Amino acid sequence: MEIVERALELHGPPVYVRRQIVHNAHVVREFEQRGAIFVESEDEVPHGAALILSAHGVAPKVYEGARARNLETIDATCPLVSKVHAEARHFAARGFTLFLVGHAGHEEVEGTRGEAPDSILLVETLADAERISPPQTERLAYITQTTLSVDDTAEIVDALRRRFPQIQTPEKEDICYATTNRQRAVKRLLGRIDLLLVIGSRNSSNSNRLVEVARARGVTAHLIDDESEIEEAWLEGVETVGVTSGASAPESVVRRVVGWFHERGVTEVDEVEAPSEDVSFRLPPEVRPAARPATLPGS
């Protein structure tokens, strides 16, 4: 999001963004109002214009298409997604068949598969893991989408390891810390609430996983973009509501949802402590602040 903001400041509108920079309708709408144009393909961008690649990553062919149009490409791929891409290239170069645990059609999965299309087999479910038949079993490895259910992924990986004991694993878990932290926080909430509201957009993978975590443990949960989607009927017979959000939901929307309850007479609001997130990544060189020249004595 900061990359888009800086690109708008540096270039002025319009700035083109391939797909949604993050999967949140509020973020996308705000950037559109400020002059960002979201496109499905680099082919829609005028020659020589600036193009930002979304946080979900892209296949190598997208970079090739951008170069062919002489675009100034600004890569906003999440470094944790880039790590998975690097793993795909690493294993494929060594002749491995790769199981990619993820959801078909998700942009992150499309980008990762594009790194080694002839070496990657998609595994979406536990049933897939139980029946998938790789072309060879001597060199196998698995990687995962970064925004999956921690519990579901563990079941799938366990099945793959049982069937293929020699399977290679990533050096570090691929599911990102923000996804894992939110799922753990929701699990802590579930024993205290009757209903969970997850703030996030329909196409947000990590937001949908939070809904699934609650429902799997018998707690009613709904995904909402903002307070306008709350239905009063959901609250019948409910004493305590839990509110959480996906990783890309703006904090301002969270406050609006809490405010919706305040307006209806709710006075008791408790905040459950979650792990502190202080991870930061370097901005791409195209949007980094220019270094200030040193001032010499007497100058």
KANORTA-V726612 format. One record per residue. N is the residue number from 0. D_LAST is the distance of its C-alpha to the last C-alpha in Angstrom with 1 decimal. Layout:
N,D_LAST  N,D_LAST
//
This chain:
0,38.6  1,34.9  2,34.6  3,36.5  4,34.4  5,31.2  6,32.8  7,33.9  8,30.4  9,28.9  10,31.8  11,33.6  12,37.4  13,39.5  14,38.7  15,41.7  16,42.9  17,45.7  18,48.3  19,47.4  20,44.0  21,46.0  22,49.6  23,49.4  24,50.5  25,48.3  26,45.1  27,46.2  28,47.3  29,44.0  30,42.0  31,44.5  32,43.9  33,40.2  34,40.7  35,41.5  36,44.5  37,46.5  38,48.5  39,51.2  40,50.1  41,47.2  42,49.6  43,49.2  44,45.5  45,44.5  46,43.2  47,39.4  48,39.0  49,37.3  50,39.9  51,39.6  52,42.2  53,43.8  54,43.6  55,47.1  56,46.2  57,47.7  58,49.7  59,48.2  60,50.0  61,47.8  62,44.7  63,46.6  64,47.6  65,44.0  66,42.9  67,45.8  68,44.6  69,41.0  70,39.9  71,36.5  72,37.9  73,36.3  74,38.3  75,39.0  76,41.8  77,42.1  78,41.2  79,44.6  80,46.3  81,44.3  82,45.7  83,49.2  84,48.6  85,47.4  86,50.6  87,52.7  88,51.2  89,51.6  90,55.2  91,56.2  92,54.8  93,57.1  94,60.2  95,60.5  96,62.1  97,60.0  98,61.3  99,58.8  100,59.7  101,58.6  102,59.7  103,60.7  104,58.8  105,55.8  106,52.5  107,51.3  108,54.6  109,54.5  110,51.1  111,52.1  112,55.4  113,53.6  114,51.9  115,55.4  116,58.1  117,60.8  118,60.3  119,59.9  120,62.8  121,62.2  122,63.8  123,63.9  124,66.6  125,68.6  126,71.5  127,69.3  128,68.4  129,72.1  130,73.2  131,70.4  132,71.4  133,68.6  134,69.5  135,69.1  136,68.9  137,67.5  138,63.9  139,63.0  140,60.0  141,59.0  142,55.8  143,55.6  144,53.9  145,51.3  146,52.9  147,56.5  148,58.9  149,58.4  150,62.2  151,63.4  152,61.1  153,62.4  154,65.9  155,65.2  156,63.4  157,66.3  158,68.7  159,66.8  160,66.6  161,70.3  162,71.3  163,68.9  164,68.3  165,66.1  166,63.6  167,59.9  168,57.6  169,53.8  170,51.9  171,50.8  172,52.5  173,51.4  174,52.0  175,48.7  176,48.0  177,47.8  178,51.2  179,52.7  180,51.3  181,52.7  182,56.1  183,56.3  184,55.4  185,58.1  186,60.6  187,59.9  188,60.4  189,63.7  190,66.0  191,64.9  192,65.1  193,67.7  194,65.4  195,62.0  196,59.8  197,57.1  198,54.3  199,53.5  200,54.3  201,57.4  202,55.6  203,53.6  204,55.1  205,53.8  206,55.0  207,58.4  208,58.6  209,58.2  210,61.2  211,63.2  212,62.4  213,63.9  214,66.9  215,67.7  216,68.2  217,70.3  218,67.8  219,67.7  220,64.3  221,62.8  222,59.7  223,58.1  224,55.2  225,54.9  226,57.1  227,58.9  228,60.7  229,62.2  230,66.0  231,67.7  232,70.7  233,68.7  234,68.5  235,72.3  236,73.4  237,69.8  238,68.7  239,65.3  240,62.8  241,60.0  242,56.9  243,54.4  244,52.2  245,51.2  246,47.8  247,46.4  248,47.9  249,45.4  250,45.6  251,46.1  252,49.4  253,50.5  254,50.0  255,52.0  256,54.9  257,54.9  258,54.9  259,57.9  260,59.8  261,58.6  262,59.9  263,63.3  264,63.5  265,62.1  266,60.5  267,60.3  268,57.4  269,56.6  270,53.7  271,54.5  272,51.7  273,50.6  274,48.5  275,44.8  276,42.9  277,39.3  278,39.0  279,35.9  280,35.2  281,32.1  282,31.7  283,32.2  284,29.1  285,29.9  286,29.1  287,26.6  288,23.5  289,20.6  290,18.2  291,14.8  292,12.0  293,10.2  294,6.8  295,5.5  296,5.6  297,3.8  298,0.0
//
